[in-house]
Amino acid sequence: MEPPVSLPAVPSRTAPYPTLRGSSWSQLRAAANQAWNEAEGPSPLPPRHDRRSRFWYGARQPLLGMRLLLRDTDMLGSALAPVLFVALVCAVIASVSTEAIHDAAWWSLGNTTLTWFGTFVVAFFTTFAALAPVPPFIFARHYARMAARARNRLGLGPRTPYLKPIGQAVGESVAQTIVIAIGIAPLTLALALLPGVGPVAAFIAQLMWTMHWMVIEAFDNGRSLGPGETVESVLAAEQAHPHQPWFARAVHGVQHPRVRPWLAPVRMFVEVLETLVRGWAPEVRMVERDPALCAGFGFGVFALLAIPGINLLFRPALIIAASHLRGQLELEDAGAS
């Protein structure tokens, strides 16, 4: 097992967060500095009853992942390998596309023809955005090794990689794409039909649903195996304890005799959805059990995505963050039992 990285332990915050005073910019800067300092290293979870502290604990986990990447050259190299591979593929595709475009006489904007470099840049970033969903299943085993390494470096091991077969990784990527795209389609359609704020409410609902599944995917990517565990034994244990997700319980829980018949198509839709998400039962259970912590983690994910340049290391940082969170939750559960 690799030796733990020299990250200082940070004690869990139990006192309430101070009220920041001053201008909006100074408040934002002070909050960012506070979050950065408190993401210095691994720390135990705040008490379960302190939901506010658990929210902010979850929110700073992506920063912890980023700090570990930036100070650990081995982890940084592992994180950059998929990015550089995708960038190389995008550069080749963009170069071929640029040559084809400039061979066509119609490509111009008024009297100004785009330069070769400008066209290449547009083609490169368009291709990069289009290929953004591809690395998760191509590099699934690479990221699994990174998750186990992160647990060991953070002193939360010993762990070994949770290596999924490539077919399972591809199937889960397809299933997740379907779930995110149409998972709450009945709700968003109903909200969109409302006058006035309906479209805005539908957009917010879809955004929250997407963030929900980004958190679940991060927890799934942060999986690793403990001593004596195998992928087969973990899957068998999960199948022995099936879990009905919260959205299925919400629909099946409607028993009003006048409403229930109208929900028959929705129940059929939800049953299909349940089948698609069955592989993420442990992660769904984690989110349901600790909504404040996971909401904070989702907030941190959203903030990390919004930082230009840094978001290239988005997935590796989240894998480290999720590995740390899973380790701390396991320690908490072991202490409670």
KOLKOLTOR-279449 format. One record per residue (C-alpha): residue number from 1; residue in three letters; x, y, z. Coordinates in pm, whole numbers, plus 32768, in hexadecimal, padded with zeros to 4 digits. Layout:
KOLKOLTOR-279449
KOLTOR  resi  resn    px    py    pz
KOLTOR   NUM   ALA     X     Y     Z
...
END
This chain:
KOLKOLTOR-279449
KOLTOR  resi  resn    px    py    pz
KOLTOR     1   MET  8000  8000  8000
KOLTOR     2   GLU  807B  815F  7FB3
KOLTOR     3   PRO  80DB  8234  80E0
KOLTOR     4   PRO  7FDF  8340  8142
KOLTOR     5   VAL  8025  8496  80AF
KOLTOR     6   SER  8098  85A2  81A4
KOLTOR     7   LEU  7F4F  865C  81BD
KOLTOR     8   PRO  7F16  86FB  8312
KOLTOR     9   ALA  7DE0  8688  83C6
KOLTOR    10   VAL  7CDF  879B  83F6
KOLTOR    11   PRO  7BFA  8781  8525
KOLTOR    12   SER  7A88  8777  84DC
KOLTOR    13   ARG  79D5  88C0  8517
KOLTOR    14   THR  78D6  88B2  862E
KOLTOR    15   ALA  78A2  8A25  866D
KOLTOR    16   PRO  77B6  8AE4  8588
KOLTOR    17   TYR  784C  8B8D  845A
KOLTOR    18   PRO  7894  8CFE  8497
KOLTOR    19   THR  77BB  8E09  83FB
KOLTOR    20   LEU  7883  8EB7  82ED
KOLTOR    21   ARG  786B  9030  82E3
KOLTOR    22   GLY  78CF  9133  81E2
KOLTOR    23   SER  7895  9158  806E
KOLTOR    24   SER  780F  903D  7F9C
KOLTOR    25   TRP  7964  900D  7EFB
KOLTOR    26   SER  7A18  8FFE  804B
KOLTOR    27   GLN  7915  8F07  80CD
KOLTOR    28   LEU  7948  8E28  7F9E
KOLTOR    29   ARG  7AC2  8E3C  7FBA
KOLTOR    30   ALA  7ABA  8DF3  812F
KOLTOR    31   ALA  79D2  8CCB  80F9
KOLTOR    32   ALA  7AB2  8C40  7FE4
KOLTOR    33   ASN  7BEB  8C67  80BC
KOLTOR    34   GLN  7B3E  8BC0  81E0
KOLTOR    35   ALA  7AD0  8A9A  8107
KOLTOR    36   TRP  7C2D  8A7A  8071
KOLTOR    37   ASN  7CD5  8A78  81C8
KOLTOR    38   GLU  7BE2  8979  8255
KOLTOR    39   ALA  7C21  8894  812A
KOLTOR    40   GLU  7D8E  887A  818F
KOLTOR    41   GLY  7D77  8708  81E0
KOLTOR    42   PRO  7C97  85E8  824F
KOLTOR    43   SER  7BB7  862C  8377
KOLTOR    44   PRO  7AA0  8572  842E
KOLTOR    45   LEU  7936  85BA  83E0
KOLTOR    46   PRO  7875  86B5  84B3
KOLTOR    47   PRO  7763  8623  8591
KOLTOR    48   ARG  7630  85A5  84D8
KOLTOR    49   HIS  754C  869C  8588
KOLTOR    50   ASP  7619  87C6  850B
KOLTOR    51   ARG  758D  87D2  83AA
KOLTOR    52   ARG  761D  8927  835C
KOLTOR    53   SER  7780  88B7  83A9
KOLTOR    54   ARG  774D  8775  82E7
KOLTOR    55   PHE  76D4  883F  81BA
KOLTOR    56   TRP  780F  8914  81B9
KOLTOR    57   TYR  78E7  87E3  81FC
KOLTOR    58   GLY  7859  8743  80C1
KOLTOR    59   ALA  7881  8887  7FFD
KOLTOR    60   ARG  79F7  889C  803C
KOLTOR    61   GLN  7A45  8733  7FDD
KOLTOR    62   PRO  7A89  8784  7E6C
KOLTOR    63   LEU  7B88  8882  7EE8
KOLTOR    64   LEU  7C2E  8773  7FB8
KOLTOR    65   GLY  7C41  869B  7E81
KOLTOR    66   MET  7CD7  87B9  7DBB
KOLTOR    67   ARG  7DD9  8805  7EC8
KOLTOR    68   LEU  7E48  869B  7ED5
KOLTOR    69   LEU  7E6E  8697  7D59
KOLTOR    70   LEU  7F3C  87D5  7D55
KOLTOR    71   ARG  802E  8764  7E64
KOLTOR    72   ASP  8055  85F6  7E01
KOLTOR    73   THR  810E  85D3  7CB5
KOLTOR    74   ASP  80B4  8462  7C8D
KOLTOR    75   MET  7F41  84A7  7CB7
KOLTOR    76   LEU  7F58  85D7  7BD4
KOLTOR    77   GLY  7FFC  8508  7AC4
KOLTOR    78   SER  7EE8  8403  7ADF
KOLTOR    79   ALA  7DE3  8516  7ACE
KOLTOR    80   LEU  7E7A  85BF  799D
KOLTOR    81   ALA  7EA6  8480  78CF
KOLTOR    82   PRO  7D35  8464  7863
KOLTOR    83   VAL  7D1F  85DC  7827
KOLTOR    84   LEU  7E55  85DC  774A
KOLTOR    85   PHE  7DD8  84AA  768C
KOLTOR    86   VAL  7C89  854E  7643
KOLTOR    87   ALA  7D36  8696  75EB
KOLTOR    88   LEU  7E16  85DE  74F2
KOLTOR    89   VAL  7CE8  8536  7450
KOLTOR    90   CYS  7C37  8687  743F
KOLTOR    91   ALA  7D68  872B  73A2
KOLTOR    92   VAL  7D77  8623  7290
KOLTOR    93   ILE  7C01  863E  7249
KOLTOR    94   ALA  7C0F  87BB  724F
KOLTOR    95   SER  7D39  87C2  7161
KOLTOR    96   VAL  7C89  86E0  7066
KOLTOR    97   SER  7B46  87A9  7087
KOLTOR    98   THR  7BFE  88F3  7059
KOLTOR    99   GLU  7CA3  887C  6F19
KOLTOR   100   ALA  7B53  8806  6E92
KOLTOR   101   ILE  7AAA  894D  6EED
KOLTOR   102   HIS  7BB4  8A27  6E4C
KOLTOR   103   ASP  7BAD  8955  6D12
KOLTOR   104   ALA  7A40  89B8  6CED
KOLTOR   105   ALA  7A11  8B08  6C44
KOLTOR   106   TRP  78CF  8B5B  6CFF
KOLTOR   107   TRP  7970  8B80  6E57
KOLTOR   108   SER  7977  8CF4  6E98
KOLTOR   109   LEU  78C7  8DF8  6F68
KOLTOR   110   GLY  7878  8F1F  6E86
KOLTOR   111   ASN  79C0  8FA2  6E02
KOLTOR   112   THR  7A90  8F0D  6F1D
KOLTOR   113   THR  7B0C  8DA9  6EF4
KOLTOR   114   LEU  7B5E  8CF4  7036
KOLTOR   115   THR  7CCD  8CA9  7066
KOLTOR   116   TRP  7D42  8B41  7076
KOLTOR   117   PHE  7D9F  8B67  71E5
KOLTOR   118   GLY  7C50  8C00  7243
KOLTOR   119   THR  7B95  8AE8  7197
KOLTOR   120   PHE  7C75  89E7  7240
KOLTOR   121   VAL  7C2E  8A79  7399
KOLTOR   122   VAL  7AB6  8A74  735F
KOLTOR   123   ALA  7AC3  890F  72D9
KOLTOR   124   PHE  7BA3  889C  73F8
KOLTOR   125   PHE  7AC5  891A  7511
KOLTOR   126   THR  7988  88A9  7460
KOLTOR   127   THR  7A19  874B  7445
KOLTOR   128   PHE  7A97  8759  75AC
KOLTOR   129   ALA  7938  87AE  7628
KOLTOR   130   ALA  78A0  869B  7552
KOLTOR   131   LEU  7995  8598  75DB
KOLTOR   132   ALA  796C  8604  7747
KOLTOR   133   PRO  7887  84DD  77A0
KOLTOR   134   VAL  796E  83DC  76FE
KOLTOR   135   PRO  7A91  83BD  77F7
KOLTOR   136   PRO  79C0  8332  791B
KOLTOR   137   PHE  799A  81D9  7883
KOLTOR   138   ILE  7ADA  81D8  77B2
KOLTOR   139   PHE  7BA8  822B  78E7
KOLTOR   140   ALA  7AC8  817F  79E7
KOLTOR   141   ARG  7BD8  808F  7A5A
KOLTOR   142   HIS  7CDA  81A7  7A60
KOLTOR   143   TYR  7BF7  8278  7B40
KOLTOR   144   ALA  7BB1  8148  7C1D
KOLTOR   145   ARG  7D26  8125  7C60
KOLTOR   146   MET  7D37  8299  7CAC
KOLTOR   147   ALA  7C1A  8278  7DAA
KOLTOR   148   ALA  7CCB  815F  7E64
KOLTOR   149   ARG  7E13  821F  7E5C
KOLTOR   150   ALA  7D63  8355  7EE7
KOLTOR   151   ARG  7CD2  828E  800B
KOLTOR   152   ASN  7E29  8204  805E
KOLTOR   153   ARG  7ED6  8355  803B
KOLTOR   154   LEU  7DD3  83F4  8121
KOLTOR   155   GLY  7E0E  82EE  822C
KOLTOR   156   LEU  7CB7  824D  81F8
KOLTOR   157   GLY  7D36  80FF  8174
KOLTOR   158   PRO  7DA2  7FFA  8130
KOLTOR   159   ARG  7CD2  7FED  7FF1
KOLTOR   160   THR  7CEA  7F4C  7E9B
KOLTOR   161   PRO  7C46  7FC2  7D56
KOLTOR   162   TYR  7AD9  7F70  7D0B
KOLTOR   163   LEU  7B19  7F02  7BA3
KOLTOR   164   LYS  79D5  7EE6  7AE0
KOLTOR   165   PRO  79CA  7E21  7999
KOLTOR   166   ILE  79CB  7F0A  786D
KOLTOR   167   GLY  7871  7E90  7806
KOLTOR   168   GLN  77E3  7EF2  7958
KOLTOR   169   ALA  7888  8048  7947
KOLTOR   170   VAL  77F8  808A  77EB
KOLTOR   171   GLY  769F  8011  7853
KOLTOR   172   GLU  769D  80F0  7986
KOLTOR   173   SER  770A  821E  78B8
KOLTOR   174   VAL  75EA  81E6  77C5
KOLTOR   175   ALA  74F4  81AB  78E1
KOLTOR   176   GLN  7561  82E6  7996
KOLTOR   177   THR  7541  83B7  7859
KOLTOR   178   ILE  73DA  833C  782F
KOLTOR   179   VAL  7388  8373  799F
KOLTOR   180   ILE  740D  84D9  799F
KOLTOR   181   ALA  7367  8532  7854
KOLTOR   182   ILE  7206  84AD  7892
KOLTOR   183   GLY  7204  843E  79FF
KOLTOR   184   ILE  7115  854D  7A70
KOLTOR   185   ALA  7074  8591  791E
KOLTOR   186   PRO  6F0E  8571  79A9
KOLTOR   187   LEU  6F5B  8675  7AB4
KOLTOR   188   THR  7011  8769  79D0
KOLTOR   189   LEU  6EFD  8752  78CB
KOLTOR   190   ALA  6DF6  8799  79D3
KOLTOR   191   LEU  6EBD  88C1  7A5B
KOLTOR   192   ALA  6EFE  894D  78FE
KOLTOR   193   LEU  6D86  895F  78BF
KOLTOR   194   LEU  6D53  8A44  79E9
KOLTOR   195   PRO  6D1B  8BAE  7986
KOLTOR   196   GLY  6E25  8CAE  79D6
KOLTOR   197   VAL  6F3C  8C08  7A99
KOLTOR   198   GLY  6EFC  8AA9  7A10
KOLTOR   199   PRO  7025  8A97  791E
KOLTOR   200   VAL  7110  8B25  7A28
KOLTOR   201   ALA  7094  8A29  7B28
KOLTOR   202   ALA  70C2  890E  7A2D
KOLTOR   203   PHE  7228  8981  79E7
KOLTOR   204   ILE  727B  8990  7B5B
KOLTOR   205   ALA  71E6  8837  7B95
KOLTOR   206   GLN  72B6  87A3  7A79
KOLTOR   207   LEU  73EF  8851  7AFC
KOLTOR   208   MET  73B9  87C4  7C5A
KOLTOR   209   TRP  737C  8669  7BCB
KOLTOR   210   THR  74BD  867D  7AFF
KOLTOR   211   MET  7588  86ED  7C2C
KOLTOR   212   HIS  74ED  85D4  7CF9
KOLTOR   213   TRP  7571  84D3  7C03
KOLTOR   214   MET  76C3  857C  7BE5
KOLTOR   215   VAL  76EB  854B  7D5D
KOLTOR   216   ILE  7681  83DF  7D40
KOLTOR   217   GLU  7774  83A8  7C20
KOLTOR   218   ALA  788D  8446  7CEA
KOLTOR   219   PHE  7846  835C  7E0F
KOLTOR   220   ASP  783F  8237  7D1F
KOLTOR   221   ASN  798E  829F  7C8A
KOLTOR   222   GLY  7A18  82BA  7DED
KOLTOR   223   ARG  79D3  814B  7E33
KOLTOR   224   SER  7AEE  8065  7E9C
KOLTOR   225   LEU  7B0F  7F0D  7F38
KOLTOR   226   GLY  7B6C  7EC2  809F
KOLTOR   227   PRO  7C3E  7D9A  8113
KOLTOR   228   GLY  7BA4  7C52  809F
KOLTOR   229   GLU  7AA0  7CF8  7FC0
KOLTOR   230   THR  7A70  7CB4  7E4C
KOLTOR   231   VAL  798F  7D56  7D4A
KOLTOR   232   GLU  78BE  7C18  7D44
KOLTOR   233   SER  7893  7C0A  7EBF
KOLTOR   234   VAL  7831  7D7A  7ECE
KOLTOR   235   LEU  772F  7D4E  7DB7
KOLTOR   236   ALA  76A1  7C18  7E63
KOLTOR   237   ALA  767A  7CD9  7FAA
KOLTOR   238   GLU  75CA  7DF5  7EF7
KOLTOR   239   GLN  74DA  7D09  7E48
KOLTOR   240   ALA  7488  7C68  7F96
KOLTOR   241   HIS  741B  7DBD  801E
KOLTOR   242   PRO  735E  7E6F  7F05
KOLTOR   243   HIS  7304  7FDB  7F36
KOLTOR   244   GLN  71D9  8096  7EAA
KOLTOR   245   PRO  7244  81FA  7E4F
KOLTOR   246   TRP  7194  8328  7EDC
KOLTOR   247   PHE  70E5  838C  7D98
KOLTOR   248   ALA  704C  8230  7D79
KOLTOR   249   ARG  6FD0  823B  7EE2
KOLTOR   250   ALA  6F39  8392  7EA0
KOLTOR   251   VAL  6E6E  8315  7D76
KOLTOR   252   HIS  6E0D  81C3  7E06
KOLTOR   253   GLY  6DAF  826A  7F4E
KOLTOR   254   VAL  6C8C  8326  7EAF
KOLTOR   255   GLN  6B57  8264  7F1D
KOLTOR   256   HIS  6A3F  8360  7EE6
KOLTOR   257   PRO  692D  82A6  7E23
KOLTOR   258   ARG  68EC  83CA  7D37
KOLTOR   259   VAL  6A58  8415  7CEE
KOLTOR   260   ARG  6AED  82B8  7CDD
KOLTOR   261   PRO  6A49  824F  7B90
KOLTOR   262   TRP  6AD4  8385  7AE5
KOLTOR   263   LEU  6C34  8329  7B58
KOLTOR   264   ALA  6C34  81D2  7AB1
KOLTOR   265   PRO  6D0F  8246  7989
KOLTOR   266   VAL  6DF9  82F5  7A7B
KOLTOR   267   ARG  6E1A  81B9  7B4E
KOLTOR   268   MET  6E75  80F2  7A18
KOLTOR   269   PHE  6F76  81FA  79BC
KOLTOR   270   VAL  7008  81F2  7B1D
KOLTOR   271   GLU  7024  8077  7B15
KOLTOR   272   VAL  70FD  8092  79DD
KOLTOR   273   LEU  71C9  81A0  7A8A
KOLTOR   274   GLU  71F8  80C1  7BBC
KOLTOR   275   THR  728A  7FB3  7ADE
KOLTOR   276   LEU  7380  80A7  7A40
KOLTOR   277   VAL  7400  812E  7B8F
KOLTOR   278   ARG  7415  7FE2  7C46
KOLTOR   279   GLY  7591  7FDE  7C29
KOLTOR   280   TRP  75AC  811E  7CF8
KOLTOR   281   ALA  74DF  80A4  7E23
KOLTOR   282   PRO  75F9  80DE  7F23
KOLTOR   283   GLU  7637  823E  7EA4
KOLTOR   284   VAL  74C4  8295  7E9B
KOLTOR   285   ARG  74AA  8216  8001
KOLTOR   286   MET  75CF  82F3  8068
KOLTOR   287   VAL  752D  842A  7FD4
KOLTOR   288   GLU  73DE  83E1  8077
KOLTOR   289   ARG  747A  839E  81CA
KOLTOR   290   ASP  7545  84E2  81D7
KOLTOR   291   PRO  749C  85E9  80F9
KOLTOR   292   ALA  754D  8713  819A
KOLTOR   293   LEU  76A9  8683  8161
KOLTOR   294   CYS  7659  8618  7FFC
KOLTOR   295   ALA  75AE  8764  7FAA
KOLTOR   296   GLY  76EB  8815  8017
KOLTOR   297   PHE  77BA  8728  7F43
KOLTOR   298   GLY  76DA  8776  7E19
KOLTOR   299   PHE  7708  88EA  7E59
KOLTOR   300   GLY  7882  88B8  7E5B
KOLTOR   301   VAL  786B  87F3  7D16
KOLTOR   302   PHE  77AB  8910  7C71
KOLTOR   303   ALA  78A8  8A12  7CEE
KOLTOR   304   LEU  79D0  8948  7C6E
KOLTOR   305   LEU  7930  8925  7B17
KOLTOR   306   ALA  790D  8A9F  7B01
KOLTOR   307   ILE  7A84  8AE4  7B22
KOLTOR   308   PRO  7B20  8B05  79C5
KOLTOR   309   GLY  7C54  8A2D  7990
KOLTOR   310   ILE  7C39  8980  7AE2
KOLTOR   311   ASN  7B0B  88BE  7A65
KOLTOR   312   LEU  7BF6  87F1  7988
KOLTOR   313   LEU  7C53  873B  7ACA
KOLTOR   314   PHE  7AE6  872B  7B30
KOLTOR   315   ARG  7AB5  85B2  7B27
KOLTOR   316   PRO  7BFC  854C  7BD3
KOLTOR   317   ALA  7BC2  864B  7CE9
KOLTOR   318   LEU  7A61  85C7  7D1D
KOLTOR   319   ILE  7ADF  8460  7D2A
KOLTOR   320   ILE  7BD1  84BF  7E40
KOLTOR   321   ALA  7AC3  8586  7EF4
KOLTOR   322   ALA  79C7  846A  7EDD
KOLTOR   323   SER  7ACC  836E  7F51
KOLTOR   324   HIS  7B0E  8446  8083
KOLTOR   325   LEU  799B  846F  80CB
KOLTOR   326   ARG  7958  82FA  80AD
KOLTOR   327   GLY  7A7A  82B0  8194
KOLTOR   328   GLN  7A04  83A8  829B
KOLTOR   329   LEU  789F  8325  8288
KOLTOR   330   GLU  791D  81C1  82BA
KOLTOR   331   LEU  79E8  8231  83EA
KOLTOR   332   GLU  78B4  82E3  8473
KOLTOR   333   ASP  77DC  81AE  8446
KOLTOR   334   ALA  78E4  80D2  84E7
KOLTOR   335   GLY  78F7  81BE  8610
KOLTOR   336   ALA  777C  81C7  8632
KOLTOR   337   SER  7769  804C  8635
END
